[in-house]
Amino acid sequence: MKRFLLTLFILFLTASVGFCATNSYNQYGQKTGSYRQSGTTINHYNQYGQKTGSYRQTSSGYNSYNQYGQKTGSYRTNGNTTTQYNQYGQKVGTYKTNSNGTVTSYDKYGQKTGSFKTDSSGRTTQYNKYGQKVGSYK
């Protein structure tokens, strides 16, 4: 689920501020990966620089692919809500953005699973459902 949450943040960032590249860090500040945009595709790399997946923009949202180019899911946005589906088209979760830009994630049953909050410096911090910091992105 953590990978999906990060992906969602990256997609929101791309749409809202013209994302070019960002790095991800764990709760201890150690780099865990990076995202790089090329046209309508966002590529994900692990901390060793190896490509692990990609996300391609479509007319209705984004599709996600693994490192072999196989589709692994999709994201569809309607208003302030993004719905995530797996490769079979089954709903996996939803993500809602409030008026102050905080993104809250929910599982397929509607239970809160975490959130993302961005500060004035542009750093986004990820929290689990208990409000504990689990990572950051900048």
Secondary structure, DSSP 8 states (H G I E B T S, - for coil): -HHHHHHHHHHHHHHHH---EEEEEETTS-EEEEEEEETTEEEEEETTS-EEEEEEEETTEEEEEETTS-EEEEEEEETTEEEEEETTS-EEEEEEE-TTS-EEEEETTS-EEEEEEE-TTS-EEEEETTS-EEEEE-
